[in-house]
């Protein structure tokens, strides 16, 4: 980050964290861009074999986002199981004369 110490002290902890995350993402973007340039160069040299960007660099997964996604999947599955106990949501046709 290109901040002066006096500017850092004026930031709230949340602002500082956001700036750190943005700086980290900027580095990841730079690595991905470099991997694309290398791929273009290597593909020009090796016309017989092609490589992908993920072969050279794969962005680290955000563990918090993965955990949050898994939690959401579990909640949805639990809700589906709970709804299945009712006849309307069990997937069975009920013939009581109504369309």
Buried (B, 14 or more C-beta within 10 A) or exposed (E): EEEEEEEEEEEEEEEBEEBEEEEEEEEEEEEBEEBEEBBEEBEEEEEEEEEEBEEBBEEEEEEEEEEEEEEEEEEEEEEEEEEEEEEEEEEEEEEEEEE
